Amino acid sequence: MEKEQYDKLMEAASKNAYMSIAVNGDGSPVRGNFVPWERTTSAFNMRTPVVTLSVSDLQDEQIMAALRSCDLAGCYLFTALSDYSFLSDFTGLWDLFILHGENIRDLSFLRSMSELFMFYLEDATLPDLRPLVDCCNASKSFAGKCLGFYRCRVEDTSALSDVNCILSELLVWPVSGDTRERWKTTRKPGVFKFYEQQKQE
């Protein structure tokens, strides 16, 4: 973690301040991010990372204790991790954005995130969406939920039939063999996009 980033984190921790972080391989500061959401109002809810951590920082107890002293609202992961369980400590997250999620095999780390209303995930292989749906249904936030899945293999999507919260956006970039029908929800999202793969000529 760069010294400037470390100093920002420690200052925020001393004030129990709101914080948004990025995590990448080397801790070099992340200044921005792409926006996957369709609606401008959804995009406005994303946070710009204030502090960037390296993967190794996640094993540093002093850094993680400082982070737990902050009110973490946004977390943007730009590199693959071997373990995502640390996320369960941050129950106040609003926005969780995960690139390179190929090591994710379940979403149990979401269960305690009662404020979460924006979730974007790439390349994961999941048995089901039950932890995410339960998290959304139990959410204390009144904001419509934005859910995005890019090339995720999900064996069972039936939990979507139990969604009883407001879905603002449900965006799916499917893997081969996936179908639009598998992603139908009981409550119709404000925006539902299933990005059909283009056939190669």
Stockholm file with secondary structure:
# STOCKHOLM 1.0

chainA/1-201         MEKEQYDKLMEAASKNAYMSIAVNGDGSPVRGNFVPWERTTSAFNMRTPVVTLSVSDLQDEQIMAALRSCDLAGCYLFTALSDYSFLSDFTGLWDLFILHGENIRDLSFLRSMSELFMFYLEDATLPDLRPLVDCCNASKSFAGKCLGFYRCRVEDTSALSDVNCILSELLVWPVSGDTRERWKTTRKPGVFKFYEQQKQE
#=GR chainA/1-201 SS CCHHHHHHHHHHHHTTCEEEEEEESSCCCCCCCCCCCSSHHHHHTCCCCSEEEEGGGGGCHHHHHHHHHSEEEEEEECSCCSCCGGGGGCTTCSEEEESSCTTCCCCGGGTTCTTCCEEEEESCEEEESHHHHHHHHTCCCCSCEEEEEESCEEEECGGGGGCCSCEEEEEEECCTTCCGGGGCCSSCCSEEEECCCCCCC
#=GC SS_cons         CCHHHHHHHHHHHHTTCEEEEEEESSCCCCCCCCCCCSSHHHHHTCCCCSEEEEGGGGGCHHHHHHHHHSEEEEEEECSCCSCCGGGGGCTTCSEEEESSCTTCCCCGGGTTCTTCCEEEEESCEEEESHHHHHHHHTCCCCSCEEEEEESCEEEECGGGGGCCSCEEEEEEECCTTCCGGGGCCSSCCSEEEECCCCCCC
//
